[in-house]
Amino acid sequence: MLHVTDLSFRHGERVLFDRASMALSDGWKVGLVGRNGAGKSTLLRLIQGQTEADGGSISMTGRMRIGSVPQDPPGGDIPVLDAVLAADVERTALLAEAETCEDGLRQAEIHARLDEIGAASAPSRAASILHGLGFDNAAQARPCGEFSGGWRMRVALAGTLFSNPDLLILDEPSNHLDLEAQLWLTEHLKRFRHTLLMVSHDRDLLNDVCDRIVHIDQQKLVTYQGNYDRFERTRAERLEQDAAQQAKAAAQRKHMQAFVDRFRAKASKARQAQSRLKMIEKLGPIASVPIDERIAFNFPPPEELASPILTLDEVSVGYGDAPAVLKRLDLRVDMDDRIALLGQNGNGKSTFIRLISERLQPREGRLRRPSKLRIGYFSQDQEEGLDYDASPFQHMSRALGPGAGETKVRAQLGRFGFSRERGDLKVGLMSGGEKTRLLLALATRNAPHLLLLDEPTNHLDMDARASLVDAINDFEGAVVLVSHDTHLVKMVADQLWIVADGKVTPFEGDIDDYQSRLLRERGGSGGGKAGKREEANRRREEAAAAAAAEVSKKEQRKQSADNRAKRAPLKRALEALEKTLAKLGKERAAVEARLADPATYTDASVNVTDLQKEKVRLEREIAHTEHEWLVAQEAYEAA
């Protein structure tokens, strides 16, 4: 139904597509992936005719209706439900014509078509979509202009889904959604009967919905069967095979070249040498296997503080004179905690983050913290405070203060993948992912003990998200995380706190348990589909119970925390042994220097035998300490 043939497109001096081709069939659900800047959003604009290609063609079968979320969401006085209904252009036009048409035959045609497209049930279908995206009945009747930009984007998404196009194009559809709305969207897209082309960095969404992956790789479009996990495995296998083939070709070339070099000047072998030269020419140049370099993140380690590092006693917090958003909070955060905050947008997750970062002061109660506690705070809202005419180097220099030299500034930027060249680039010219990395670098510049992350993955590609997971897991302080990226939550959090009804409550279970609960609650009011959802949930819960028969999830989380606690003294022991080794090494070097000095042997006050005995003693002590270090290192790694 959609054919992209030999597509070429250049953005300035940069080639995004070079004779790239792909074909999509009716009913496929396709995830479009690639690194930031590879051209994913550009391809979507090319398909919709919003941008003109430099070469090649994009064709579609028949009169195919394309639906995508508009960049300008609805606003003004139009009610939310009416804005969604208006997205079905044909229904809206037919209803308007029916109001004025006086031709009886045409009236019959209009009403026949309205019946064919299910116009009578349209309000209930639109309301159902809006409910799934978080709008209750009262919210659906409110004017669009009363909502924030993120909620109006949900209205625009609801309208696009309601229009039920032949080709649904979505660009990061989960960015403005909380977990509840994401779960609904996933189920809706799984049931979608037409063709879907979706750009997303949400691994779980791509895994649950897509049956094909199109990867933008080296200016080409490469199609893979299966979901995102299968794409990763298949591509890794292909790269490994390509590398083996290239190694084989290089060895063959080297063997033939050696023959030529050895026998070219020998008359009896000249013809054979010439033949091999022609064979080498036919092989062509050795093509290197393209490997995308993954940027690693590295949070600076803080010195250890005794737990708890933060305590909330009967704390309430809010804004201005409005009622408190969160009330009577009794919580604590320890040095090794990994906490994810869950709950619908607007329930107070970001408010809680601002409270413990001291950007909001408690109205009631007490928030206690050690005087030495350092807190790192990250939020996408901080992007608005960046100076777009300054470079990352200038931002970091200002943040670290006048005492920080260039080496320290470059080192902190380097922890987040900024080379000297990118570190000197103006922020206004950077990608969204680079701005996120800069904000993370600024948030962690003083080696915080507590890291607060409010939606850190919105502009990060898959590789950058994987690097963030590694960095959080390696971080030696506490983390409190707000994220709708369920994969990130699964990989880093060992505690879930639910923010709802003005409270923050620990949840006894993992993210899968929480998702199952949400599906049960949604399924309970879902009419005829409730039974299927309940059955799916029951099977899921039984599988989870069987896997955790020996150890409960609560015990597993406790065990994880205990393991980190066990590693702390082992790490301190390693550091002490390393300091001892450094000290012994200096002492041995001093003794060896004296033994190597001729003046030592002419100085009557120096006993050379004692020096030699001291050297032997130091070498034995160093050997013993090295052995202890190896044992401690093995214990640390095992823990």
C-alpha positions in Angstrom: 0.0 0.0 0.0 3.0 2.3 0.5 6.1 2.2 -1.6 9.3 4.3 -1.1 11.6 3.8 -4.0 15.2 5.1 -4.4 14.5 8.0 -2.1 17.2 10.7 -1.8 17.1 13.7 0.5 19.7 16.1 1.6 19.4 18.5 4.6 21.9 21.2 3.9 25.3 19.5 3.5 24.1 16.3 5.2 22.7 13.4 3.3 19.8 11.7 5.2 18.6 9.3 2.5 20.6 7.9 -0.5 18.5 5.8 -2.8 16.6 4.3 0.1 13.6 2.0 -0.5 10.9 0.2 1.6 7.4 -1.2 1.1 4.6 -1.4 3.6 1.6 -3.7 3.2 -1.9 -3.2 4.4 -2.3 -4.1 8.1 1.4 -3.9 9.0 2.4 -2.2 12.3 5.8 -0.8 11.7 8.2 0.9 14.1 10.6 3.4 12.5 13.9 3.5 14.4 17.3 5.1 14.1 19.7 7.3 16.0 18.8 10.9 16.8 19.2 13.0 13.6 19.0 9.9 11.3 15.9 11.3 9.6 12.9 9.6 11.2 10.7 12.6 11.4 11.9 13.8 8.0 10.7 10.5 6.4 7.3 11.0 8.0 7.0 14.5 6.5 8.2 13.2 3.1 5.5 10.4 3.1 2.8 13.0 4.0 4.0 15.4 1.2 5.0 18.1 3.7 8.6 18.0 2.4 9.7 17.4 -1.2 12.3 14.7 -1.9 15.5 15.4 -3.9 15.0 12.1 -5.8 13.1 8.9 -6.0 9.4 8.4 -5.5 6.8 7.7 -2.7 3.6 6.1 -4.0 0.4 4.8 -2.3 -2.4 2.6 -3.6 -5.8 4.0 -4.2 -7.3 7.0 -2.3 -5.6 6.2 1.0 -6.4 8.3 4.0 -3.4 9.3 6.1 -3.8 10.4 9.7 -1.2 12.0 11.9 -1.2 14.2 15.0 -1.2 17.9 14.1 1.6 20.0 15.5 -0.9 22.7 16.6 -3.3 21.0 19.1 -6.9 22.3 19.3 -7.5 25.3 21.6 -10.1 28.0 22.2 -13.7 27.5 23.3 -14.5 24.3 21.4 -15.3 21.5 23.9 -12.8 18.6 24.0 -15.4 16.0 22.7 -16.4 18.3 19.8 -12.8 18.8 18.8 -12.3 15.0 18.6 -15.6 14.6 16.6 -14.5 17.3 14.2 -11.4 15.2 13.3 -13.7 12.9 11.2 -13.8 15.4 8.3 -16.3 13.3 6.2 -18.8 12.9 9.1 -18.6 16.6 9.9 -19.1 17.6 6.3 -22.0 15.2 5.8 -23.8 16.4 9.0 -23.4 20.1 7.9 -24.7 19.3 4.4 -27.7 17.4 5.9 -28.7 20.5 7.8 -29.1 22.6 4.6 -29.8 20.1 1.8 -33.3 20.2 0.4 -32.9 17.5 -2.3 -34.6 14.3 -1.0 -32.4 12.0 -3.1 -29.2 13.6 -1.8 -30.6 13.5 1.8 -31.0 9.8 1.3 -27.5 9.4 0.1 -26.1 11.5 3.0 -27.9 9.4 5.6 -27.0 6.2 4.0 -23.3 7.2 4.1 -23.6 8.4 7.7 -25.1 5.0 8.6 -22.3 3.3 6.7 -19.5 5.1 8.6 -21.3 4.7 12.0 -22.0 8.4 12.6 -24.6 7.7 15.2 -22.1 5.9 17.5 -19.4 8.4 16.8 -19.9 10.4 20.1 -19.6 7.2 22.2 -16.5 6.1 20.3 -14.9 9.5 20.7 -15.7 9.6 24.4 -14.2 6.1 24.8 -10.9 7.2 23.2 -10.8 10.4 25.4 -11.5 8.3 28.5 -8.7 6.0 27.7 -6.4 9.0 27.3 -7.4 10.4 30.7 -10.4 12.6 30.1 -13.3 11.9 32.4 -16.9 13.1 31.4 -16.5 16.5 33.0 -13.1 17.1 31.3 -14.6 16.1 27.9 -17.1 19.0 28.2 -14.5 21.6 29.1 -13.1 24.0 26.4 -9.8 22.9 25.0 -8.2 26.2 25.8 -8.5 25.5 29.6 -5.9 22.6 29.3 -2.1 22.7 29.2 -0.2 22.0 26.1 0.5 18.4 27.0 -3.2 17.7 27.6 -4.2 19.5 24.3 -1.7 17.2 22.5 -3.7 14.3 24.0 -6.9 15.8 22.4 -5.1 16.0 19.1 -4.0 12.4 19.4 -7.5 11.3 20.3 -8.8 13.1 17.2 -6.3 11.3 15.0 -7.2 7.9 16.5 -10.9 8.6 16.1 -10.5 9.4 12.4 -9.4 5.8 11.9 -7.2 6.4 8.8 -5.9 3.8 6.4 -2.3 4.8 7.3 -1.8 6.0 10.9 1.5 8.0 11.3 2.6 8.6 14.9 5.7 10.5 16.0 6.6 9.7 19.6 2.9 9.3 20.6 3.7 8.4 24.3 5.7 11.6 25.1 2.8 13.4 26.7 1.2 10.4 28.3 1.3 9.0 31.8 1.6 5.2 32.4 -2.2 4.7 32.5 -2.7 6.4 29.2 0.2 4.6 27.7 -1.3 1.2 28.6 -4.6 2.2 27.0 -2.8 3.4 23.8 -0.8 0.2 23.6 -4.0 -1.9 23.7 -5.7 0.4 21.2 -2.9 0.2 18.7 -2.7 -3.5 19.0 -6.4 -3.7 18.0 -5.9 -1.1 15.1 -6.9 -2.8 11.9 -5.2 -0.6 9.3 -1.5 0.2 8.7 0.6 1.9 11.4 3.9 3.7 10.9 5.3 4.9 14.3 8.4 6.6 15.5 9.1 5.8 19.1 11.9 5.4 21.6 9.7 3.5 23.9 11.0 -0.1 23.8 7.9 -1.6 25.4 5.5 0.1 23.0 7.6 -1.1 20.0 7.7 -4.6 21.4 4.0 -4.8 22.3 2.6 -3.3 19.1 4.9 -3.6 16.1 5.3 -6.6 13.9 8.0 -5.0 11.6 10.9 -2.6 12.3 12.3 -0.3 9.7 15.8 0.9 10.6 17.4 4.0 9.1 21.0 2.7 8.7 23.7 4.4 6.6 21.1 6.5 4.7 19.2 3.3 3.8 15.9 1.8 5.0 16.3 -1.7 6.2 13.2 -3.8 7.1 13.2 -6.4 9.8 10.5 -9.0 10.8 9.3 -8.9 14.4 9.3 -6.4 17.2 12.2 -4.3 18.6 13.8 -7.0 20.6 13.9 -9.4 17.6 15.3 -6.5 15.5 18.2 -6.0 17.9 19.0 -9.7 17.9 18.8 -10.0 14.1 20.9 -6.9 13.5 23.5 -8.0 15.9 23.8 -11.4 14.2 24.0 -9.7 10.8 26.7 -7.3 11.9 28.6 -10.3 13.3 28.3 -12.2 10.1 29.4 -9.2 8.1 32.4 -8.7 10.3 33.4 -12.4 9.8 33.0 -12.1 6.1 35.1 -9.0 5.9 37.8 -10.6 8.0 37.8 -13.6 5.6 38.0 -11.3 2.6 40.9 -9.4 4.2 42.8 -12.6 4.9 42.3 -13.8 1.3 43.5 -10.4 0.0 46.5 -10.5 2.3 47.4 -14.0 1.2 47.2 -13.1 -2.5 49.1 -9.9 -2.0 51.9 -11.8 -0.3 52.2 -14.1 -3.3 52.4 -11.1 -5.6 55.0 -9.3 -3.6 57.1 -12.5 -3.4 57.0 -13.7 -7.0 56.2 -10.6 -9.1 59.9 -10.3 -10.2 60.3 -14.0 -10.9 59.8 -14.8 -14.5 58.4 -18.3 -13.9 55.7 -16.9 -11.6 55.0 -13.6 -13.3 51.8 -14.8 -15.0 50.4 -16.3 -11.8 51.3 -13.1 -9.9 49.5 -11.0 -12.5 46.5 -13.3 -12.3 46.3 -12.7 -8.5 46.6 -9.0 -9.0 43.5 -9.1 -11.2 41.7 -11.2 -8.5 42.6 -8.6 -5.9 41.2 -5.8 -8.1 37.9 -7.8 -8.5 37.6 -8.1 -4.7 37.4 -4.3 -4.5 38.2 -2.2 -1.4 37.6 -3.7 2.0 34.3 -2.3 3.3 34.3 -1.7 7.0 31.3 -2.9 9.0 29.4 0.2 10.2 29.1 0.2 14.0 27.2 3.0 15.7 29.3 4.4 18.5 27.3 4.4 21.7 27.7 7.4 24.0 28.3 6.3 27.6 27.0 8.3 30.6 29.0 8.4 33.9 27.6 10.0 37.0 30.4 11.2 39.4 30.5 9.1 42.6 29.6 10.9 45.9 31.1 10.3 49.3 29.0 8.1 51.4 26.4 9.5 53.9 24.6 7.6 56.7 21.0 6.7 56.0 18.4 8.1 56.0 19.6 11.0 53.8 16.0 12.5 53.7 13.1 12.2 56.1 9.6 13.6 55.7 7.4 13.9 58.9 3.8 14.8 58.4 4.7 17.0 55.4 2.1 18.9 53.2 2.9 20.9 50.2 1.1 23.0 47.5 1.2 26.1 45.4 0.1 29.6 46.5 -3.3 29.8 48.2 -4.6 26.7 46.4 -5.4 23.5 48.4 -2.4 21.3 49.2 -1.4 18.9 46.4 0.2 16.4 48.8 -0.7 15.9 52.4 0.7 14.3 55.6 3.7 12.6 53.9 5.7 10.2 56.2 8.6 8.8 54.1 12.4 8.3 54.1 15.0 8.0 51.4 18.2 6.0 52.1 21.6 6.2 50.4 21.1 3.1 48.2 17.4 3.7 47.3 16.1 3.4 43.7 12.6 4.8 43.8 10.2 5.3 40.8 7.2 7.6 41.3 4.1 6.4 39.5 0.6 7.9 39.0 -1.5 9.9 36.6 -0.3 13.2 35.3 -1.5 16.0 37.6 -1.4 13.8 40.7 1.7 15.5 42.1 4.8 13.5 41.0 6.7 16.6 39.9 5.4 18.4 43.0 7.0 15.7 45.2 10.3 16.0 43.2 10.3 19.8 43.7 9.6 19.4 47.4 12.5 17.1 48.2 14.8 19.2 45.9 13.7 22.2 48.1 12.3 24.1 45.2 9.0 24.0 47.2 8.8 24.5 50.9 6.5 22.4 53.1 3.3 24.1 54.3 3.2 21.7 57.3 5.5 19.1 58.8 9.2 18.8 58.7 11.7 17.8 56.0 15.0 16.7 57.5 18.3 16.2 55.7 22.0 16.1 56.6 23.9 19.4 56.2 26.3 17.7 53.8 23.6 16.3 51.5 24.0 17.4 47.9 21.0 17.0 45.5 21.1 16.8 41.7 17.9 17.8 40.0 17.0 17.2 36.3 13.8 18.3 34.6 13.0 18.8 30.9 11.6 22.2 31.9 15.2 23.3 32.6 15.8 23.4 28.9 14.0 26.8 28.8 16.7 28.2 31.0 19.6 27.3 28.7 21.4 30.1 26.9 21.0 29.1 23.2 23.9 31.4 22.2 26.3 29.8 24.7 28.2 26.5 24.4 28.0 23.5 26.8 31.6 24.5 27.9 30.4 28.0 28.8 27.3 26.6 30.7 29.5 24.2 32.7 32.1 26.8 33.4 29.4 29.1 34.8 27.9 26.3 36.9 31.2 25.1 38.4 32.3 28.7 39.2 35.5 30.7 38.5 37.7 28.2 40.4 37.1 25.4 37.9 39.8 25.0 35.3 39.3 23.9 31.7 40.3 20.3 32.6 37.6 19.9 35.2 34.9 21.4 32.9 35.9 19.2 29.9 36.0 16.1 32.2 32.4 16.6 33.4 31.2 17.2 29.9 33.1 14.2 28.7 31.2 12.0 31.2 28.1 12.6 29.0 29.7 12.2 25.6 30.7 15.8 24.7 33.8 15.9 22.6 35.8 19.2 22.5 34.1 20.0 19.2 30.5 19.4 20.5 31.3 21.0 23.8 32.1 24.3 22.0 29.0 24.2 19.8 26.2 26.7 20.5 23.3 25.1 22.4 20.8 26.4 19.8 22.4 24.2 17.2 22.3 21.0 19.3 19.7 18.2 19.1 17.2 17.5 21.8 19.2 14.5 23.0 22.3 16.6 23.3 20.4 19.2 25.4 19.2 16.4 27.7 22.8 15.2 28.1 23.9 18.7 28.9 21.2 19.1 31.6 22.2 15.8 33.1 25.9 16.9 33.1 24.9 20.1 34.9 22.7 18.3 37.4 25.5 16.0 38.5 28.4 18.4 38.4 28.9 18.4 42.2 28.7 14.6 42.7 25.2 14.6 44.3 24.2 12.1 47.0 20.6 12.2 45.8 19.7 12.3 42.1 16.2 13.5 41.1 15.2 12.7 37.5 11.9 14.1 36.1 11.3 12.5 32.7 15.0 12.1 31.7 14.4 10.1 28.5 12.0 12.2 26.4 14.6 13.2 23.8 17.0 10.3 24.1 17.4 7.6 21.5 17.6 3.9 22.3 21.3 3.8 22.8 21.3 6.9 25.0 18.5 5.4 27.1 20.6 2.2 27.5 23.5 4.3 28.6 21.3 6.1 31.1 20.2 2.8 32.6 23.8 1.7 33.0 24.7 5.1 34.6 21.9 4.9 37.1 22.7 1.3 38.1 26.4 2.2 38.6 25.6 5.4 40.6 26.5 5.1 44.2 23.9 7.5 45.6 20.1 7.5 45.8 17.8 8.0 42.8 14.2 9.2 42.8 12.8 8.9 39.3 9.7 10.1 37.5 9.4 8.4 34.1 6.7 7.0 31.8 9.4 4.8 30.2 8.4 1.4 31.7 11.6 -0.2 30.4 13.7 2.3 32.3 11.6 1.7 35.5 12.0 -2.0 35.2 15.7 -1.8 34.7 16.6 0.6 37.6 13.9 0.8 40.2 13.6 -1.5 43.2 10.8 0.6 44.9 7.6 2.0 43.5 5.8 4.8 45.2 2.3 5.6 44.0 1.3 9.3 43.9 -2.5 9.5 44.1 -5.3 11.2 46.1 -2.9 13.6 47.7 -0.6 10.9 49.1 2.6 9.1 48.2 2.3 5.4 49.1 4.9 2.6 48.6 3.6 -0.1 46.3 4.1 -3.8 47.2 5.0 -5.2 43.8 6.9 -4.4 40.6 5.9 -2.5 37.5 4.3 -5.5 35.9 2.1 -5.9 39.0 1.2 -2.2 38.8 0.3 -2.5 35.1 -1.8 -5.6 35.8 -3.7 -3.7 38.4 -4.4 -0.8 36.1 -5.6 -3.2 33.4 -7.9 -4.9 35.8 -9.3 -1.5 37.0 -9.8 -0.4 33.4 -11.1 -3.8 32.3 -13.6 -3.8 35.2 -15.4 -0.9 33.5 -14.7 -2.0 29.9 -18.0 -3.8 29.2 -17.7 -6.9 27.0 -13.9 -6.9 26.8 -13.5 -7.2 30.5 -13.5 -11.0 30.5 -10.6 -11.2 28.0 -8.5 -8.8 29.9 -9.2 -10.5 33.2 -8.2 -13.8 31.7 -5.0 -12.3 30.3 -4.2 -10.7 33.6 -4.9 -14.0 35.5 -2.5 -15.9 33.3 0.1 -13.2 33.7 -0.2 -13.2 37.4 0.1 -17.0 37.6 3.3 -16.9 35.5 4.7 -14.3 37.8 3.7 -16.3 40.9 5.4 -19.4 39.5 8.6 -17.6 38.7 8.7 -16.1 42.2 7.5 -19.2 44.1 10.6 -19.3 46.4 11.2 -15.7 47.0 8.6 -12.9 47.2 9.2 -9.7 45.2 9.5 -7.8 48.5 12.3 -10.1 49.6 14.0 -9.7 46.2 14.0 -5.9 46.5 15.3 -6.2 50.1 18.0 -8.6 48.9 19.0 -6.1 46.2 19.3 -3.4 48.8 21.2 -5.7 51.1 23.6 -6.5 48.3 24.4 -2.9 47.8 24.9 -2.5 51.5 27.3 -5.5 51.5 29.2 -4.0 48.6 29.8 -0.7 50.4 32.3 -2.0 53.1 33.9 -4.2 50.4 34.5 -1.1 48.3 35.9 0.8 51.3 38.3 -2.2 52.0 39.4 -2.1 48.3 40.1 1.6 48.5 42.1 1.2 51.8 44.2 -1.6 50.2 44.8 0.5 47.1 46.0 3.4 49.4 48.3 0.9 51.3 49.7 -0.4 48.0 50.4 3.1 46.9 52.2 3.9 50.2 54.2 0.7 50.1 55.1 1.4 46.5 56.5 4.8 47.4 58.5 3.4 50.3 60.0 0.7 48.1 60.9 3.3 45.4 62.6 5.4 48.0 64.7 2.4 49.2 65.6 1.4 45.7 66.6 5.0 44.9 69.0 5.0 47.9 70.4 1.6 46.9 71.0 2.9 43.4 72.8 6.0 44.7 76.6 5.5 44.8 76.8 7.9 47.7 75.0 5.3 49.8 78.0 3.0 49.7 80.5 5.6 50.8 78.4 7.0 53.7 79.5 5.3 56.9 76.2 6.2 58.6 74.2 4.1 56.2 73.8 0.3 56.8 73.4 -1.1 53.2 72.4 -4.5 54.6 69.5 -2.9 56.5 68.4 -1.2 53.3 68.4 -4.4 51.4 66.4 -6.2 54.2 63.9 -3.3 54.2 63.5 -3.7 50.4 62.8 -7.4 50.9 60.3 -6.7 53.7 58.5 -4.1 51.5 58.3 -6.5 48.5 56.8 -9.3 50.7 54.3 -6.8 52.2 53.4 -5.6 48.8 52.9 -9.1 47.5 50.7 -9.9 50.6 48.7 -6.7 50.1 48.2 -7.4 46.4 46.9 -10.9 47.3 44.5 -9.3 49.8 43.4 -6.8 47.1 42.7 -9.6 44.6 40.6 -11.5 47.2 38.7 -8.3 48.1 38.2 -7.5 44.4 36.7 -11.0 43.7 34.4 -10.6 46.7 33.3 -7.2 45.6 32.5 -8.5 42.1 30.7 -11.5 43.5 28.6 -9.3 45.7 
